[in-house]
Amino acid sequence: MKSRSLKISVSPEIGKVSAEYFLPDNPIALMTLAHGAGAGMNHDFMISISKLLAELGIATLRFNFPFMENKKGRPDSPAVAHKAIEAAINQAQQLLPSVPVFASGKSFGGRMSSQYLATQPATEVRGIIFYGFPLHQSGKPSIDRSEHLKEVKVPMLFLQGTRDELATFDLIKKVCSSLKLATLIPIEGANHAFKAGKQEILPILAKHTKEWIVEILAKGTRHKAQGTRKVQGTRGKAQGRSKEKSK
């Protein structure tokens, strides 16, 4: 596995943010990985999940949001966060142009990524992975934060702890069941930080991520193959009709 540190330019007004990507040999996909509201790109969770994914053939591009880069306590506004996500996705596509790109994020990072994709449906990503979607504030169950997910046009994977303080499981289950493109995988006993006693949760998250990405890529390949067969079949019929007319 190779690693590289870099700076991503968000905009002339906002400036640059730090980033790092882990590149395994022959990656099957590259994920942008956005951090949560309380910790930056170098938090243990972010680095550990990136290393585990690299071992499974998935490259990652971690990056800081501007508020974390500039050591501000309060998270960025959605408009600023969306700019950072856009810049990270563009950077990922430039780093490995021939490799499929997926978006992902921990908590706040996942929610901001999905908000961006909801407003920019033409963005070229194959799907989005949520490492704990923050459905509501702790102790205040609600599904208001999920409204924008109806506008996301790519497959979504929700990896959710069944004891997540920011997503009552019955509510996140209800939300996901209403979304045709959503897959929900419960992480038994885990809270929002993916702590569940002595269980090693991160390898489980990495395994589910890899399996889902492989499934999404396989579906895309099948759809392309079916489209090619349809075109070839149409062409064959047209050629047959031409021959009949020439007779």
Backbone bond lengths (Angstrom), bond angles and torsions (degrees), N, CA, C in turn:
res aa  C-N    CA-C-N  psi(-1)  N-CA   C-N-CA  omega(-1)  CA-C   N-CA-C  phi
1 M - - - 1.465 - - 1.525 110.35 -
2 K 1.307 116.09 133.87 1.454 121.73 175.82 1.531 108.88 -105.04
3 S 1.328 116.16 152.19 1.459 120.32 175.08 1.518 108.75 -132.58
4 R 1.320 114.70 152.66 1.465 119.33 -179.46 1.521 109.15 -149.05
5 S 1.320 116.23 131.01 1.462 121.58 175.05 1.520 108.94 -94.41
6 L 1.318 116.35 144.34 1.456 120.58 -178.87 1.520 110.34 -154.62
7 K 1.317 115.84 172.51 1.456 122.87 174.18 1.523 108.52 -114.15
8 I 1.323 116.30 136.55 1.462 121.84 177.17 1.516 108.81 -109.51
9 S 1.312 116.88 127.00 1.463 121.35 177.08 1.526 109.32 -81.79
10 V 1.315 116.90 116.94 1.466 121.45 -178.91 1.528 110.02 -82.18
11 S 1.318 116.23 -50.78 1.465 122.57 176.11 1.522 107.22 -170.58
12 P 1.345 117.54 162.08 1.467 118.84 178.41 1.531 112.51 -58.35
13 E 1.335 116.77 -34.78 1.467 120.54 -178.58 1.527 111.79 -76.13
14 I 1.316 116.59 -40.44 1.464 121.06 -174.78 1.518 112.02 -84.71
15 G 1.318 116.58 -33.26 1.455 120.57 179.81 1.525 113.57 94.11
16 K 1.325 115.59 -156.37 1.460 121.77 -175.78 1.526 111.61 -108.26
17 V 1.337 115.16 155.89 1.466 120.91 175.26 1.528 109.27 -128.51
18 S 1.309 115.88 155.23 1.460 121.42 178.39 1.523 110.59 -75.12
19 A 1.321 115.11 151.49 1.462 120.75 178.09 1.522 108.88 -153.55
20 E 1.308 115.67 161.12 1.462 121.42 175.38 1.516 108.56 -149.72
21 Y 1.325 115.91 137.17 1.457 116.41 175.66 1.512 111.10 -123.14
22 F 1.333 114.77 142.77 1.455 123.91 176.63 1.517 107.27 -104.28
23 L 1.315 116.26 126.24 1.459 121.54 -174.91 1.525 110.89 -121.68
24 P 1.331 117.71 106.09 1.461 120.21 174.66 1.524 110.26 -78.46
25 D 1.314 116.85 169.61 1.464 120.45 174.29 1.526 109.26 -68.86
26 N 1.303 116.68 134.91 1.469 122.28 176.32 1.535 113.03 50.20
27 P 1.324 118.84 59.13 1.476 120.60 -179.15 1.523 111.54 -65.49
28 I 1.334 115.37 143.53 1.468 120.15 177.13 1.526 111.17 -89.33
29 A 1.338 116.55 -17.71 1.460 121.13 -178.58 1.519 108.83 -162.04
30 L 1.335 115.45 161.68 1.460 122.77 174.72 1.520 108.08 -127.26
31 M 1.325 116.34 125.34 1.459 122.19 -179.46 1.515 111.51 -108.30
32 T 1.335 117.36 130.87 1.459 119.25 164.05 1.527 106.38 -78.14
33 L 1.319 116.94 136.97 1.468 121.26 -175.32 1.525 109.10 -127.45
34 A 1.335 115.40 106.43 1.471 122.07 -176.51 1.525 110.26 -95.75
35 H 1.314 116.61 135.91 1.469 121.07 -175.98 1.531 112.16 -80.51
36 G 1.329 115.46 172.46 1.453 122.00 179.98 1.519 112.49 -83.96
37 A 1.325 115.74 -175.18 1.464 120.64 -175.99 1.523 112.88 -75.59
38 G 1.328 117.10 -22.42 1.455 119.26 -172.87 1.505 116.67 -103.37
39 A 1.326 118.03 -5.76 1.468 120.47 -177.66 1.520 109.33 -153.52
40 G 1.332 116.20 151.56 1.452 120.89 -174.76 1.512 114.73 -89.70
41 M 1.332 115.62 -164.95 1.461 122.37 -174.38 1.526 113.49 -67.74
42 N 1.345 116.62 -17.68 1.465 119.46 -178.81 1.527 113.25 -101.97
43 H 1.313 116.94 15.52 1.466 120.59 173.16 1.529 109.04 -63.40
44 D 1.321 116.40 150.95 1.473 121.36 -177.57 1.518 112.13 -52.67
45 F 1.337 117.34 -42.22 1.464 120.30 -179.27 1.524 110.59 -59.93
46 M 1.329 115.96 -46.29 1.460 121.10 -175.77 1.525 111.70 -63.82
47 I 1.315 116.66 -44.93 1.465 119.91 -179.04 1.525 110.74 -70.50
48 S 1.323 116.67 -43.29 1.467 120.50 -176.58 1.524 112.03 -65.00
49 I 1.331 117.64 -44.85 1.462 119.45 -179.51 1.523 110.07 -67.31
50 S 1.326 117.71 -33.46 1.463 121.07 178.17 1.523 111.00 -65.50
51 K 1.325 116.95 -41.59 1.470 120.35 178.95 1.523 111.28 -66.66
52 L 1.329 116.56 -40.87 1.461 120.37 179.02 1.524 111.40 -64.89
53 L 1.318 116.16 -40.21 1.459 120.18 178.79 1.535 110.54 -66.42
54 A 1.330 116.80 -38.40 1.466 120.49 177.91 1.525 111.00 -60.88
55 E 1.328 116.45 -38.46 1.466 120.37 177.60 1.523 111.71 -63.66
56 L 1.340 116.31 -22.74 1.466 121.50 179.93 1.530 112.33 -98.92
57 G 1.340 115.96 8.60 1.461 119.22 175.97 1.516 115.58 88.93
58 I 1.334 117.31 18.33 1.471 120.92 -179.76 1.530 109.48 -115.93
59 A 1.315 116.49 120.85 1.460 121.92 177.08 1.526 109.67 -79.49
60 T 1.316 116.39 151.55 1.472 120.45 178.40 1.518 110.03 -133.49
61 L 1.325 114.98 148.46 1.464 122.45 172.77 1.519 107.34 -123.29
62 R 1.344 116.05 101.94 1.465 121.34 175.74 1.525 108.68 -87.93
63 F 1.314 115.48 148.65 1.462 119.11 -179.93 1.517 109.90 -153.00
64 N 1.306 116.07 156.83 1.459 121.61 175.67 1.525 110.72 -89.57
65 F 1.311 116.01 145.23 1.456 119.83 164.95 1.536 107.34 -76.02
66 P 1.328 117.87 155.51 1.473 119.78 -177.88 1.528 114.05 -55.01
67 F 1.332 118.53 -38.11 1.468 119.68 -178.59 1.521 111.43 -62.77
68 M 1.325 117.17 -36.17 1.454 120.85 179.59 1.530 110.25 -76.29
69 E 1.322 116.35 -38.28 1.465 120.99 177.66 1.522 110.94 -59.40
70 N 1.336 115.51 -39.35 1.466 120.76 -176.21 1.525 113.09 -97.01
71 K 1.359 115.11 11.30 1.464 121.76 175.72 1.535 113.12 56.33
72 K 1.324 114.58 42.66 1.459 120.21 174.25 1.521 108.70 -95.79
73 G 1.306 117.40 144.99 1.453 120.68 -175.59 1.516 114.79 -75.18
74 R 1.306 115.73 -30.94 1.465 119.50 -173.96 1.528 110.70 -95.14
75 P 1.342 117.75 134.24 1.470 120.19 178.62 1.521 112.79 -59.78
76 D 1.318 115.22 155.40 1.458 120.82 179.50 1.527 111.71 -63.72
77 S 1.304 115.63 156.33 1.460 120.77 170.53 1.526 108.12 -65.19
78 P 1.335 118.23 156.67 1.463 119.64 177.36 1.525 113.29 -52.90
79 A 1.323 118.03 -39.75 1.470 120.75 -178.18 1.525 111.47 -60.17
80 V 1.323 116.47 -42.48 1.468 120.74 179.65 1.536 110.47 -72.24
81 A 1.331 116.27 -43.48 1.468 120.44 178.96 1.526 110.88 -60.50
82 H 1.320 116.97 -40.84 1.468 120.54 179.86 1.519 111.13 -63.99
83 K 1.328 117.21 -36.22 1.471 120.97 177.61 1.528 110.47 -63.29
84 A 1.333 115.96 -40.59 1.464 120.11 179.80 1.526 110.76 -66.13
85 I 1.322 116.45 -40.77 1.466 120.89 178.86 1.520 110.64 -65.34
86 E 1.309 116.61 -43.06 1.459 120.82 177.49 1.529 110.89 -58.55
87 A 1.332 116.32 -44.92 1.460 120.97 -179.64 1.529 110.84 -64.26
88 A 1.333 116.93 -39.28 1.466 120.45 179.41 1.523 111.69 -66.35
89 I 1.328 116.90 -42.09 1.466 120.31 178.49 1.529 110.21 -63.98
90 N 1.316 116.82 -42.99 1.465 120.08 177.49 1.526 111.27 -61.81
91 Q 1.325 116.15 -40.84 1.465 120.75 178.66 1.523 110.81 -63.94
92 A 1.322 116.72 -42.20 1.465 121.11 179.26 1.527 110.84 -60.68
93 Q 1.316 116.29 -42.54 1.467 120.25 -179.64 1.525 111.76 -66.47
94 Q 1.326 116.50 -30.75 1.462 120.07 177.46 1.527 111.78 -76.75
95 L 1.327 116.83 -35.30 1.458 120.50 -178.53 1.523 112.24 -64.60
96 L 1.345 115.84 -44.73 1.463 121.02 -177.89 1.524 108.81 -135.02
97 P 1.325 117.60 78.19 1.474 121.12 -173.05 1.527 114.92 -59.39
98 S 1.333 117.69 -27.45 1.467 120.12 -176.20 1.523 113.56 -94.53
99 V 1.331 117.14 1.74 1.465 121.57 -175.98 1.531 109.92 -106.04
100 P 1.347 118.69 133.39 1.478 120.80 179.18 1.526 111.78 -60.45
101 V 1.322 116.07 139.36 1.465 121.77 -178.81 1.530 110.17 -107.06
102 F 1.318 114.83 135.62 1.464 122.75 173.50 1.522 107.70 -121.63
103 A 1.324 117.10 149.06 1.462 122.11 172.41 1.525 108.46 -97.04
104 S 1.320 116.28 153.09 1.467 118.92 175.35 1.524 108.61 -159.56
105 G 1.316 115.03 167.19 1.451 117.90 178.19 1.517 112.23 -172.02
106 K 1.316 114.24 153.94 1.457 122.15 174.40 1.523 108.40 -94.15
107 S 1.330 117.26 119.71 1.458 123.10 174.07 1.533 112.01 54.50
108 F 1.342 117.56 -114.28 1.465 122.78 -179.91 1.529 111.71 -52.10
109 G 1.341 116.69 -40.33 1.454 120.45 -179.23 1.518 112.92 -63.79
110 G 1.320 116.54 -37.19 1.459 120.26 176.81 1.520 111.95 -70.21
111 R 1.324 115.81 -40.75 1.474 119.63 -179.38 1.518 111.13 -66.33
112 M 1.337 117.39 -41.63 1.466 120.14 177.63 1.534 110.98 -66.13
113 S 1.322 116.56 -36.64 1.471 120.21 178.97 1.523 110.89 -64.78
114 S 1.328 116.97 -42.26 1.467 119.65 -179.92 1.524 111.24 -70.92
115 Q 1.321 116.97 -34.82 1.465 119.25 175.13 1.530 110.14 -61.34
116 Y 1.319 115.95 -42.88 1.471 119.62 178.76 1.525 110.68 -61.90
117 L 1.323 116.84 -46.63 1.465 119.90 -179.26 1.525 111.87 -65.20
118 A 1.320 116.87 -31.38 1.469 120.15 178.44 1.525 111.35 -66.18
119 T 1.330 116.58 -33.60 1.466 119.99 -179.04 1.524 112.17 -91.41
120 Q 1.331 116.65 -14.61 1.470 121.31 -178.71 1.534 109.54 -127.95
121 P 1.329 117.67 68.88 1.470 120.71 -173.51 1.524 114.35 -64.83
122 A 1.329 117.76 -15.81 1.469 120.08 -179.83 1.530 112.60 -83.97
123 T 1.330 117.25 -3.21 1.464 120.69 -179.95 1.525 110.54 -58.46
124 E 1.329 116.25 132.67 1.465 120.56 -174.94 1.534 111.45 -86.39
125 V 1.319 115.34 77.12 1.461 121.75 169.83 1.519 107.45 -126.99
126 R 1.330 115.42 152.06 1.462 119.97 -175.58 1.518 113.50 -89.60
127 G 1.324 116.70 -14.47 1.464 120.08 -179.93 1.515 109.96 173.87
128 I 1.328 115.97 179.18 1.463 121.69 179.58 1.518 109.86 -138.80
129 I 1.333 115.38 139.55 1.461 122.52 -179.77 1.528 108.56 -115.25
130 F 1.327 116.31 128.47 1.461 122.03 176.97 1.525 109.47 -104.97
131 Y 1.318 116.42 119.78 1.461 120.88 172.06 1.522 107.66 -95.45
132 G 1.326 114.61 77.90 1.456 121.41 -177.75 1.517 111.78 84.31
133 F 1.348 116.36 84.24 1.467 119.74 177.76 1.526 108.74 -72.36
134 P 1.355 118.56 126.23 1.468 121.12 -177.92 1.531 110.60 -82.97
135 L 1.306 116.06 85.94 1.461 121.73 -173.01 1.524 113.06 -67.71
136 H 1.328 116.42 -31.58 1.470 120.25 -178.16 1.517 109.49 -158.57
137 Q 1.310 116.65 170.38 1.461 120.79 175.09 1.527 109.14 -71.35
138 S 1.299 115.46 155.20 1.462 119.94 179.48 1.529 110.93 -59.61
139 G 1.316 115.95 127.39 1.459 121.05 178.47 1.509 115.07 80.31
140 K 1.339 117.14 3.81 1.471 120.74 -179.46 1.535 110.12 -129.27
141 P 1.327 117.63 71.36 1.467 121.17 -176.28 1.525 112.97 -55.73
142 S 1.323 116.18 132.57 1.460 122.42 -179.16 1.523 107.45 -167.11
143 I 1.338 116.55 160.48 1.464 119.76 175.42 1.537 111.22 -119.41
144 D 1.315 116.83 14.25 1.468 120.44 -176.96 1.528 112.28 -58.84
145 R 1.323 117.04 -36.26 1.468 120.55 -176.83 1.535 112.72 -69.87
146 S 1.302 117.40 -10.03 1.465 120.37 -177.54 1.525 113.24 -92.62
147 E 1.317 117.34 -5.47 1.468 120.59 -172.40 1.531 112.25 -56.13
148 H 1.319 117.32 -41.17 1.470 120.53 -176.54 1.527 113.13 -68.17
149 L 1.324 117.07 -19.24 1.468 120.14 -177.03 1.528 112.13 -62.53
150 K 1.324 116.51 -22.76 1.470 120.46 177.89 1.530 111.28 -64.40
151 E 1.325 116.78 -21.34 1.463 121.39 -176.96 1.526 112.77 -96.50
152 V 1.316 117.77 -3.32 1.468 120.86 178.17 1.525 108.56 -76.73
153 K 1.312 116.73 127.89 1.466 121.75 -171.95 1.523 114.10 -102.44
154 V 1.326 117.85 7.49 1.465 120.92 179.80 1.529 109.09 -119.50
155 P 1.336 117.98 160.18 1.467 120.53 178.47 1.524 112.29 -58.90
156 M 1.332 115.28 145.42 1.460 121.79 -177.45 1.523 110.04 -126.32
157 L 1.324 116.49 133.20 1.457 122.34 175.51 1.527 108.95 -112.97
158 F 1.329 115.75 121.18 1.462 121.57 177.79 1.521 108.78 -105.78
159 L 1.319 116.95 113.21 1.463 122.52 173.52 1.525 106.20 -102.30
160 Q 1.322 115.75 106.08 1.469 120.78 -169.28 1.524 111.89 -127.22
161 G 1.323 115.96 129.46 1.453 120.28 173.02 1.518 110.83 -68.75
162 T 1.315 117.31 141.07 1.466 119.87 -179.41 1.531 112.00 -72.94
163 R 1.345 116.37 -11.28 1.471 120.83 176.91 1.531 111.31 -115.55
164 D 1.322 116.09 26.10 1.463 121.19 -178.73 1.527 110.32 -65.57
165 E 1.326 116.00 121.09 1.464 120.94 -178.34 1.530 112.35 -68.75
166 L 1.327 117.10 -21.42 1.465 120.93 -177.04 1.530 112.48 -104.58
167 A 1.319 115.46 11.66 1.472 119.11 177.36 1.521 108.48 -160.14
168 T 1.327 116.39 86.36 1.462 120.43 175.90 1.524 108.10 -51.19
169 F 1.329 116.51 128.16 1.465 118.58 -167.22 1.524 112.90 -61.92
170 D 1.303 117.78 -38.54 1.471 119.67 178.42 1.531 111.19 -60.33
171 L 1.332 116.42 -35.88 1.467 120.31 -179.71 1.526 111.93 -72.70
172 I 1.339 117.43 -44.42 1.468 118.92 -179.96 1.524 110.06 -67.33
173 K 1.320 116.40 -31.74 1.469 120.38 175.95 1.528 110.55 -65.26
174 K 1.318 115.80 -41.38 1.469 120.89 177.95 1.526 110.79 -63.48
175 V 1.323 116.18 -44.16 1.468 120.86 179.78 1.520 110.41 -60.93
176 C 1.327 116.36 -49.08 1.465 120.02 -176.93 1.530 112.31 -65.23
177 S 1.311 117.11 -35.07 1.466 119.90 179.91 1.523 111.63 -67.57
178 S 1.331 116.43 -19.00 1.473 120.17 179.68 1.528 112.29 -90.36
179 L 1.332 117.03 -5.11 1.465 121.81 -176.88 1.527 110.02 -110.39
180 K 1.315 117.18 117.33 1.467 120.90 -176.72 1.524 112.89 -62.89
181 L 1.321 117.35 -27.80 1.463 120.73 -174.90 1.528 112.96 -97.65
182 A 1.326 117.02 7.84 1.467 120.34 -175.29 1.528 112.65 -97.73
183 T 1.329 114.91 141.44 1.466 122.93 170.46 1.521 107.18 -123.25
184 L 1.322 117.02 125.83 1.464 122.20 -179.83 1.522 109.34 -110.15
185 I 1.326 115.94 125.64 1.462 120.97 175.67 1.525 108.24 -119.56
186 P 1.340 116.96 112.88 1.467 119.61 179.54 1.528 111.40 -75.45
187 I 1.309 116.18 136.24 1.465 122.07 175.24 1.525 105.83 -105.92
188 E 1.305 114.81 99.88 1.462 122.22 -169.26 1.526 112.54 -58.70
189 G 1.362 114.71 124.40 1.458 121.29 174.32 1.516 115.46 81.75
190 A 1.337 118.30 -5.23 1.463 120.75 -175.40 1.524 111.87 -84.81
191 N 1.325 115.98 145.55 1.460 120.85 175.84 1.528 109.55 -95.04
192 H 1.344 117.43 -166.80 1.465 120.19 -175.82 1.531 111.87 -65.63
193 A 1.327 117.09 -27.61 1.466 121.59 178.47 1.534 111.53 -88.08
194 F 1.330 116.24 6.46 1.468 123.10 -177.67 1.531 111.97 59.60
195 K 1.328 114.28 39.70 1.459 121.36 171.44 1.522 107.99 -100.13
196 A 1.332 115.83 132.65 1.471 120.53 179.89 1.519 108.87 -148.26
197 G 1.324 115.61 73.86 1.447 119.84 -178.04 1.523 110.84 62.67
198 K 1.336 115.25 -131.41 1.465 120.14 -177.92 1.533 113.00 -94.20
199 Q 1.332 116.64 5.11 1.464 119.55 -179.44 1.530 111.56 -67.64
200 E 1.332 115.66 143.21 1.468 121.24 172.93 1.526 106.85 -90.11
201 I 1.323 117.01 101.31 1.459 121.70 -172.60 1.532 112.89 -85.88
202 L 1.323 117.46 -34.83 1.466 119.56 -174.03 1.536 113.82 -59.50
203 P 1.336 119.84 -41.12 1.467 118.49 175.99 1.532 112.38 -61.07
204 I 1.330 116.45 -31.43 1.467 120.56 177.65 1.525 109.71 -67.82
205 L 1.329 116.38 -42.52 1.463 120.46 178.26 1.526 111.09 -62.03
206 A 1.332 115.65 -44.14 1.465 119.99 -179.31 1.529 110.87 -63.94
207 K 1.320 116.56 -41.02 1.465 121.21 -179.51 1.534 110.84 -62.88
208 H 1.328 116.53 -46.81 1.475 120.22 179.74 1.533 110.85 -64.73
209 T 1.323 116.07 -37.67 1.469 119.83 178.52 1.521 110.44 -61.63
210 K 1.323 116.07 -48.70 1.475 120.36 -179.52 1.529 111.29 -61.09
211 E 1.309 117.20 -46.23 1.465 120.52 -178.44 1.522 111.43 -61.69
212 W 1.327 116.62 -40.99 1.468 120.36 -179.21 1.523 111.23 -68.62
213 I 1.322 116.79 -43.25 1.463 120.32 178.61 1.519 111.00 -60.94
214 V 1.325 116.94 -43.75 1.472 120.76 177.65 1.523 110.33 -59.40
215 E 1.325 116.44 -41.31 1.471 120.93 179.30 1.528 111.19 -64.56
216 I 1.324 116.74 -44.04 1.465 120.76 -179.90 1.525 110.74 -64.24
217 L 1.302 116.97 -43.16 1.466 120.45 -179.94 1.524 111.19 -66.54
218 A 1.336 116.60 -36.61 1.471 120.29 178.35 1.518 110.62 -65.90
219 K 1.320 117.06 -39.72 1.466 120.55 178.09 1.522 110.44 -62.74
220 G 1.328 115.81 -41.73 1.448 119.60 178.87 1.508 112.18 -62.85
221 T 1.340 116.53 -39.73 1.464 121.41 178.67 1.521 110.92 -65.11
222 R 1.343 115.72 -41.88 1.468 119.74 179.76 1.519 110.83 -63.92
223 H 1.348 116.23 -42.05 1.463 120.00 -179.89 1.524 111.18 -63.14
224 K 1.346 116.30 -40.18 1.465 119.88 178.51 1.524 110.51 -65.07
225 A 1.341 116.13 -41.98 1.463 120.49 -179.63 1.525 111.09 -64.11
226 Q 1.336 115.89 -41.15 1.461 120.00 178.85 1.522 110.60 -64.07
227 G 1.341 116.18 -39.88 1.460 119.98 178.35 1.508 111.57 -63.79
228 T 1.347 116.36 -39.14 1.461 120.39 178.52 1.512 111.03 -65.27
229 R 1.353 116.26 -42.06 1.468 119.58 179.87 1.524 110.97 -63.40
230 K 1.340 116.32 -38.82 1.469 119.68 179.75 1.525 110.67 -64.06
231 V 1.321 116.85 -42.22 1.460 120.66 179.22 1.523 110.29 -64.35
232 Q 1.346 115.32 -44.42 1.458 119.12 179.78 1.517 111.37 -63.18
233 G 1.345 116.42 -40.11 1.456 120.43 179.78 1.517 111.15 -64.52
234 T 1.324 116.03 -41.95 1.463 120.13 178.53 1.518 110.99 -63.34
235 R 1.351 115.01 -41.26 1.441 119.40 -179.99 1.527 111.03 -63.27
236 G 1.353 115.40 -39.84 1.464 120.17 -179.50 1.513 111.25 -63.72
237 K 1.360 115.95 -42.19 1.464 119.68 179.18 1.519 110.58 -64.58
238 A 1.322 116.09 -39.68 1.460 119.49 -179.76 1.520 110.68 -64.38
239 Q 1.371 114.65 -40.19 1.455 118.23 178.61 1.519 110.70 -64.77
240 G 1.342 115.89 -39.07 1.465 120.46 179.87 1.526 110.63 -62.50
241 R 1.350 116.45 -42.74 1.441 120.65 179.99 1.523 111.00 -64.40
242 S 1.329 115.78 -37.58 1.468 119.81 179.60 1.522 110.37 -64.09
243 K 1.339 115.91 -40.40 1.463 120.09 179.78 1.532 110.57 -65.22
244 E 1.328 114.82 -40.78 1.459 118.46 -179.50 1.548 110.03 -62.89
245 K 1.314 116.57 -40.67 1.453 120.43 179.81 1.533 110.50 -65.90
246 S 1.333 116.60 -37.12 1.462 118.96 -178.23 1.518 112.16 -68.69
247 K 1.339 114.96 -24.27 1.464 118.18 177.11 1.511 109.48 -71.26
